[in-house]
Amino acid sequence: MKFNSLDEFLKAVEALESQYKNHFDEDIPSKILGWWDPVHLHAYTMSELEDSYSEMYDDIQDAIETNTPIEPMSDESWDMTIF
């Protein structure tokens, strides 16, 4: 998917998050190493965000098609992750 702006990208991400929530009745876990670093979102090129969105889309569709929610990292693993 091509995006013309960061705002357009964020709206598409919100739509995927809603699709996930509608299917599993829960949000995508926050303790995952996801598709991009939200703190440094401004540092990505639009092409990098498009690639990341594509990966997120594939992961969300796979989770829904297999009815397998995305698993969060354990608290122990999360605490050991250096950001």
Backbone torsions as a table, in degrees:
resi	resn	phi	psi	omega
1	MET	NA	137.4	179.0
2	LYS	-98.5	139.8	177.8
3	PHE	-121.2	142.9	177.9
4	ASN	-97.7	-12.6	-178.7
5	SER	-157.4	163.6	176.6
6	LEU	-63.7	-37.1	179.4
7	ASP	-61.1	-42.4	177.9
8	GLU	-62.7	-42.9	177.1
9	PHE	-59.2	-48.4	-177.7
10	LEU	-64.0	-35.4	176.6
11	LYS	-65.8	-39.4	178.2
12	ALA	-66.5	-39.2	177.7
13	VAL	-63.9	-43.5	177.9
14	GLU	-59.5	-38.0	178.6
15	ALA	-64.8	-40.5	176.7
16	LEU	-65.9	-41.6	178.5
17	GLU	-62.1	-38.6	177.7
18	SER	-66.5	-40.7	178.4
19	GLN	-60.1	-44.2	178.9
20	TYR	-62.9	-48.1	-177.9
21	LYS	-63.1	-40.3	178.7
22	ASN	-62.6	-34.7	-178.8
23	HIS	-78.6	-47.9	-173.3
24	PHE	-97.6	-6.8	-177.3
25	ASP	58.3	34.6	175.7
26	GLU	-158.8	156.6	178.3
27	ASP	-73.9	160.8	170.9
28	ILE	-61.6	133.2	-178.2
29	PRO	-56.2	145.3	179.3
30	SER	-84.3	-22.7	-178.9
31	LYS	-93.9	67.5	174.2
32	ILE	-133.5	155.9	167.9
33	LEU	-92.5	101.2	-168.4
34	GLY	-86.1	-146.4	-168.9
35	TRP	-95.0	-13.7	177.6
36	TRP	-163.6	167.1	178.6
37	ASP	-94.2	107.8	-175.2
38	PRO	-65.1	-23.5	179.2
39	VAL	-69.8	-31.8	-176.7
40	HIS	-113.8	29.4	-177.8
41	LEU	-55.1	-35.3	-178.9
42	HIS	-65.5	-18.1	-176.6
43	ALA	-86.4	-9.4	-178.5
44	TYR	-83.5	146.9	171.4
45	THR	-79.7	161.1	178.2
46	MET	-61.1	-35.9	177.7
47	SER	-63.2	-41.6	178.0
48	GLU	-65.2	-40.5	178.1
49	LEU	-66.3	-37.3	176.9
50	GLU	-63.1	-42.2	177.3
51	ASP	-64.4	-42.6	179.8
52	SER	-65.3	-41.1	177.3
53	TYR	-61.0	-42.5	179.7
54	SER	-59.9	-42.1	177.6
55	GLU	-65.3	-43.0	178.3
56	MET	-62.2	-45.9	179.6
57	TYR	-56.1	-49.2	179.9
58	ASP	-60.1	-43.8	-179.4
59	ASP	-65.5	-42.1	179.4
60	ILE	-65.8	-45.4	179.8
61	GLN	-62.9	-40.6	178.2
62	ASP	-63.2	-43.1	179.1
63	ALA	-60.7	-44.6	-178.9
64	ILE	-68.0	-46.4	-178.2
65	GLU	-62.9	-33.9	179.7
66	THR	-96.4	-0.8	-177.6
67	ASN	53.6	41.5	-178.4
68	THR	-122.3	104.8	-179.0
69	PRO	-61.3	153.8	175.2
70	ILE	-69.9	128.9	-177.5
71	GLU	-87.3	132.9	175.4
72	PRO	-75.2	160.3	173.7
73	MET	-70.2	153.5	175.6
74	SER	-66.7	156.4	177.9
75	ASP	-57.8	-39.0	-179.0
76	GLU	-63.6	-47.9	179.1
77	SER	-65.1	-40.1	-180.0
78	TRP	-61.4	-44.0	-179.0
79	ASP	-66.1	-25.7	-178.9
80	MET	-87.0	-8.3	-178.8
81	THR	-77.7	131.7	179.5
82	ILE	-96.5	125.6	180.0
83	PHE	-106.2	NA	NA
